[in-house]
Amino acid sequence: MAEDSDQEKTEEPTSKRLDDAQKKGQIARSRELNTFAMLMTSAALFLMLGGGVGEGLVNMMRSRFQLSREMIFDAASPIIHFKQAMFDSLLLIAPFLAAMVVVAIIAPLALGGWVFSWDAITPKFEKLDPIKGIGRLFALHGLIELVKALLKFLLIFIVALALYRRFLNELVGLGAEPIAQAVGHGLGIIGDCFLVLSASLSAVVMFDVPFQLWEHNKKLKMTLQEIKDEMKESEGSPEVKGRLRRMQMEMAQNRMMAEVPKADVIVTNPSHYAVALKYDPDSNGAPKLVAKGVDLMAAQIRNLAIAADVPLLASPPLARALYYSTDLDKEIPKGLYLAVAQVLAYVYQLKTARQHRWAEPMPPKDIPVPDEFKQNR
């Protein structure tokens, strides 16, 4: 473990590491991007809807707060007018609020996508440790956040100062305009200033988004040992995989050996190779190779064949050719049809002779094997 901690995290995160981090809610996020999107949307909506909202508020105040003498002395009337004024105001700003809710939900999707994780919202008491908190404050992330805050303050101050100088005369002149005109003019100035101030934060966003992506990738980087451990967990240890391979080979060998007593003939080398063939006359296919082996496996095949009274035929060239050219439970290649036909003809003659207790035929010699199937091993 000590060696692992000393290794540098120089490797890019694997897909499993990224998936695990996403499940824990650890994704790249930029609060500056979300804030910028909401501010720009607010400014655009203010410019589009501000005049109508301002005019509606003025009309609402005229209609709801101009009370007659009878209404003033009626204890219930002011409360009714106040409730109605609140309802009218809510209707006026409802489109603005609805749009802001939509933007607040969609904005995070621009970076990192939509992710919900219980792990991210579960309280973690170690975050309340003041010593660790001071350490995070002076870490790279804390310094970057401090730089961003100073940059935002300086940027907004400079832009606000420029806007103040630009609209100072218009702001002073609002007092000489009629109320309705002054309200509309003032809202227009506020909307323009709001839009420019919001747009100025794009400089902060262009700095923050690449930094958040870089920092997120840096946190998820892995050491070589972590990648090796992950591969062991996902694919299994070499010992387990080796044990599984041995079990699979044993099961395959057991199934193969079970087919030996059902074979029609065993073609041998005679000591190094053994190949079991089976032919079904009722099928339209060629003879199949149902078992094969070399050395110890070949000896086991021969012993099983002798115990099951399956004929053995020694033909080294044909045994090697069948062993290397044909897979288990597959039909023999066309080039070996003639050679295997001679073998099967001998087998059928041998079975007939044994049934009638005739003299057994002589096994075929020099069975022809095409040159392309000959093996010198």
C-alpha positions in Angstrom: 0.0 0.0 0.0 2.8 2.4 0.8 4.3 1.7 -2.7 0.9 2.5 -4.3 0.6 5.8 -2.5 4.1 6.8 -3.7 3.3 6.2 -7.3 2.3 9.2 -9.4 -1.1 9.3 -11.0 0.0 9.6 -14.6 -2.5 7.4 -16.4 -5.7 8.5 -17.9 -8.8 7.2 -16.1 -10.4 4.0 -17.5 -14.0 3.8 -18.5 -14.8 1.9 -15.3 -13.2 4.7 -13.2 -15.3 7.3 -15.1 -18.5 5.3 -14.7 -17.9 4.8 -10.9 -17.2 8.5 -10.5 -20.4 9.4 -12.3 -22.4 7.1 -10.1 -20.9 8.8 -7.0 -21.9 12.2 -8.5 -18.2 13.1 -9.2 -18.5 14.9 -12.5 -17.1 18.1 -14.0 -19.3 21.1 -12.9 -18.9 24.8 -13.5 -20.9 27.0 -11.2 -19.8 30.0 -13.2 -21.3 28.5 -16.3 -24.6 27.9 -14.6 -24.6 31.5 -13.1 -23.7 33.0 -16.5 -26.6 31.1 -18.2 -29.1 32.2 -15.6 -27.9 35.8 -15.6 -28.0 36.0 -19.4 -31.4 34.5 -19.6 -32.6 36.9 -16.9 -31.2 39.9 -18.8 -32.8 38.7 -22.1 -36.1 38.2 -20.5 -35.9 41.5 -18.7 -35.4 43.3 -22.0 -38.2 41.4 -23.7 -40.7 41.4 -20.9 -39.6 44.3 -18.7 -41.7 46.9 -20.4 -44.9 44.9 -20.1 -44.1 43.9 -16.5 -43.4 47.5 -15.6 -46.5 48.8 -17.2 -48.6 46.0 -15.6 -47.1 46.8 -12.1 -48.0 50.5 -12.5 -51.6 49.7 -13.5 -51.8 47.2 -10.7 -50.7 49.8 -8.2 -53.1 52.4 -9.5 -56.0 50.0 -9.4 -55.2 48.2 -6.1 -53.8 51.0 -3.9 -56.2 53.8 -4.7 -58.7 53.2 -2.0 -61.8 55.1 -1.3 -62.8 56.4 2.1 -65.3 53.6 2.6 -62.6 51.0 1.8 -60.1 52.6 4.2 -62.5 52.2 7.1 -63.4 48.7 6.1 -61.0 46.4 8.0 -61.3 43.6 5.5 -60.9 45.6 2.3 -57.2 46.5 2.4 -56.3 42.9 3.1 -58.4 41.8 0.1 -56.8 44.4 -2.2 -53.3 43.4 -0.9 -53.9 39.7 -1.7 -55.2 40.6 -5.1 -52.2 42.8 -5.7 -49.9 40.0 -4.8 -51.7 37.6 -7.1 -51.6 40.0 -10.0 -47.9 40.6 -9.4 -47.2 36.8 -9.4 -49.1 36.5 -12.7 -47.0 39.2 -14.2 -43.6 37.6 -13.3 -44.8 34.0 -13.8 -43.3 33.6 -17.3 -40.0 35.0 -16.0 -39.9 32.6 -13.1 -40.9 29.6 -15.2 -38.1 30.4 -17.7 -35.6 30.7 -14.9 -36.6 27.3 -13.5 -36.1 25.7 -16.9 -32.7 27.3 -17.3 -31.6 26.2 -13.8 -32.5 22.6 -14.7 -31.0 22.6 -18.2 -27.8 24.7 -17.6 -25.9 21.9 -15.7 -26.4 19.6 -18.7 -24.0 21.7 -20.7 -21.1 20.4 -18.7 -21.2 16.9 -17.1 -24.8 16.1 -18.0 -27.7 15.3 -15.7 -26.6 13.0 -12.8 -28.4 12.2 -9.6 -26.5 10.4 -6.9 -27.4 9.7 -3.3 -23.7 9.4 -2.4 -23.2 13.1 -3.5 -26.0 14.3 -1.1 -25.1 12.1 1.8 -23.6 14.1 4.7 -19.9 13.5 5.2 -18.8 14.5 8.6 -15.1 14.5 7.7 -15.8 17.7 5.7 -16.5 19.4 9.0 -12.9 18.9 10.1 -11.5 22.4 10.4 -7.9 21.3 9.8 -8.8 19.7 6.5 -10.9 22.7 5.7 -7.9 25.0 6.2 -5.9 22.7 4.0 -8.5 22.8 1.2 -8.5 26.6 1.5 -4.8 26.9 0.7 -4.9 24.1 -1.9 -4.8 24.7 -5.6 -8.6 24.6 -5.9 -9.0 27.2 -3.1 -6.4 29.5 -4.8 -8.2 29.2 -8.1 -11.5 30.0 -6.5 -9.9 33.1 -4.8 -8.5 34.2 -8.2 -11.9 33.8 -9.8 -13.6 35.8 -7.1 -11.1 38.6 -7.4 -11.4 38.5 -11.2 -15.2 38.7 -11.1 -15.1 41.6 -8.6 -12.6 43.5 -10.7 -14.4 42.8 -13.9 -17.8 43.8 -12.6 -16.4 46.9 -11.0 -14.7 48.1 -14.2 -17.8 47.3 -16.3 -20.2 48.9 -13.8 -18.0 52.0 -13.7 -18.1 52.3 -17.4 -21.9 51.9 -17.4 -22.3 54.5 -14.7 -20.4 57.0 -16.8 -22.4 56.0 -19.9 -25.9 56.4 -18.3 -25.3 59.0 -15.6 -26.9 61.8 -17.6 -29.9 59.7 -18.4 -30.4 58.6 -14.8 -30.3 62.2 -13.6 -32.8 63.2 -16.3 -35.4 60.5 -15.2 -36.6 62.9 -12.5 -37.9 65.4 -15.1 -39.9 62.8 -17.0 -43.5 61.7 -16.3 -43.9 58.8 -14.0 -44.9 56.2 -16.6 -42.2 57.4 -19.0 -39.6 57.5 -16.3 -40.5 53.9 -15.2 -40.2 52.6 -18.7 -37.0 54.5 -19.4 -35.5 53.4 -16.1 -36.3 49.8 -16.8 -34.7 50.1 -20.2 -31.5 51.4 -18.6 -31.5 48.7 -16.0 -32.1 46.0 -18.7 -29.1 47.3 -20.8 -26.8 47.4 -17.7 -28.0 44.0 -16.6 -27.2 42.5 -20.0 -23.8 44.1 -20.3 -22.8 43.1 -16.8 -24.0 39.5 -17.4 -22.1 39.3 -20.7 -18.9 40.5 -19.0 -18.9 37.3 -17.0 -18.2 35.3 -20.1 -14.5 35.9 -19.6 -14.7 34.1 -16.2 -16.7 31.2 -17.8 -14.1 30.8 -20.5 -11.5 30.4 -17.8 -13.5 28.3 -15.4 -14.9 25.6 -17.8 -11.5 24.4 -19.1 -10.1 24.5 -15.5 -13.0 22.4 -14.1 -12.5 19.8 -16.9 -8.8 19.7 -16.3 -9.2 19.4 -12.5 -11.9 16.7 -12.8 -9.6 14.6 -15.1 -6.7 15.1 -12.7 -8.7 13.9 -9.7 -9.6 10.7 -11.6 -6.2 9.9 -13.0 -4.8 6.6 -11.9 -1.5 4.9 -11.1 -0.2 1.9 -12.9 -0.9 -0.2 -9.9 -4.5 1.0 -9.7 -5.1 0.0 -13.4 -3.6 -3.4 -12.7 -5.8 -3.9 -9.7 -8.9 -2.8 -11.7 -8.1 -5.3 -14.4 -7.8 -8.0 -11.8 -11.2 -7.1 -10.3 -12.9 -6.9 -13.7 -11.3 -9.8 -15.4 -10.4 -12.0 -12.4 -7.0 -13.0 -11.1 -4.7 -15.1 -13.3 -5.1 -17.9 -10.7 -8.9 -17.9 -11.0 -8.8 -17.7 -14.8 -6.3 -20.5 -15.0 -8.5 -22.7 -12.7 -11.5 -21.9 -14.9 -9.6 -22.8 -18.0 -8.5 -26.1 -16.5 -12.1 -26.9 -15.5 -13.3 -26.1 -19.0 -10.6 -28.3 -20.5 -11.5 -31.2 -18.1 -15.2 -30.9 -19.0 -14.4 -30.8 -22.7 -12.1 -33.9 -22.3 -14.8 -35.7 -20.4 -17.4 -35.0 -23.1 -14.9 -36.1 -25.7 -14.1 -39.3 -23.9 -17.8 -40.2 -23.6 -17.9 -40.3 -27.4 -15.1 -42.8 -27.8 -17.2 -45.9 -27.1 -19.8 -44.7 -29.6 -17.2 -44.3 -32.4 -16.9 -46.6 -35.4 -13.1 -46.8 -35.6 -10.0 -45.4 -33.9 -7.2 -44.5 -36.3 -3.8 -44.5 -34.5 -0.2 -43.6 -35.1 -0.1 -46.2 -33.4 1.4 -44.9 -30.2 1.5 -41.0 -30.4 -1.8 -40.1 -32.1 -5.4 -41.5 -31.8 -8.4 -40.2 -33.7 -12.0 -41.4 -33.2 -14.3 -41.4 -36.2 -18.1 -41.8 -36.4 -20.3 -42.2 -39.5 -24.1 -42.1 -39.7 -25.2 -43.7 -43.0 -28.7 -42.2 -42.6 -27.4 -38.7 -42.7 -26.2 -36.9 -45.8 -23.0 -35.7 -44.1 -19.4 -37.0 -44.0 -17.9 -38.9 -41.2 -17.2 -36.8 -38.0 -14.2 -36.7 -35.8 -15.6 -37.2 -32.2 -12.3 -37.5 -30.3 -8.6 -37.0 -30.7 -5.4 -36.9 -28.6 -1.7 -37.3 -28.5 0.6 -39.3 -26.2 -1.2 -39.8 -22.8 -4.6 -38.7 -24.2 -4.1 -41.0 -27.2 -3.4 -43.9 -24.8 -6.6 -43.2 -22.9 -8.6 -43.1 -26.1 -7.1 -46.5 -27.2 -7.9 -48.0 -23.8 -11.5 -46.9 -23.8 -11.9 -48.1 -27.4 -10.5 -51.6 -26.5 -12.8 -51.8 -23.5 -15.8 -50.9 -25.7 -14.7 -53.2 -28.5 -14.2 -50.3 -31.0 -11.9 -51.4 -33.8 -8.4 -49.8 -33.9 -6.6 -49.2 -37.2 -2.9 -48.2 -37.3 -2.3 -45.7 -40.1 0.2 -43.0 -39.0 -0.1 -40.7 -42.0 -3.9 -40.7 -41.9 -4.0 -40.4 -38.1 -1.8 -37.3 -38.2 -3.7 -35.8 -41.2 -7.0 -36.2 -39.4 -5.6 -34.9 -36.1 -4.3 -31.6 -37.6 -7.0 -31.0 -40.3 -10.2 -31.6 -38.4 -11.7 -30.1 -35.3 -13.7 -31.9 -32.7 -17.3 -32.8 -33.7 -16.6 -31.6 -37.3 -16.8 -33.4 -40.6 -13.6 -34.6 -42.2 -12.4 -32.5 -45.2 -13.2 -33.7 -48.7 -9.6 -34.4 -49.5 -9.7 -37.3 -47.0 -12.9 -38.9 -48.1 -11.2 -41.6 -50.1 -8.8 -42.6 -47.3 -11.5 -42.7 -44.7 -13.9 -44.6 -47.0 -11.3 -47.4 -47.2 -11.1 -47.4 -43.4 -14.8 -47.6 -42.9 -15.1 -50.3 -45.6 -12.6 -52.3 -43.6 -14.5 -51.7 -40.3 -17.8 -52.8 -41.8 -16.1 -56.0 -43.2 -14.6 -56.6 -39.8 -18.0 -56.3 -38.0 -19.7 -58.6 -40.5 -16.9 -61.2 -40.1 -17.2 -61.1 -36.3 -21.0 -61.4 -36.4 -20.8 -64.5 -38.6 -17.6 -65.7 -37.1 -15.8 -65.6 -40.4 -12.1 -65.0 -40.8 -11.3 -61.4 -40.1 -10.2 -59.3 -43.2 -6.7 -57.9 -43.4 -6.5 -54.2 -42.5 -5.7 -51.9 -45.4 -2.1 -50.9 -46.0 -0.7 -47.8 -47.5 -3.9 -45.8 -47.3 -3.5 -42.8 -49.7 -3.3 -39.4 -48.0 -3.1 -36.3 -50.3 0.1 -34.4 -50.1 -1.6 -31.3 -48.7 -2.7 -33.2 -45.7 0.5 -35.0 -44.9 2.2 -34.1 -41.7 5.8 -34.7 -40.8 5.5 -34.0 -37.1 
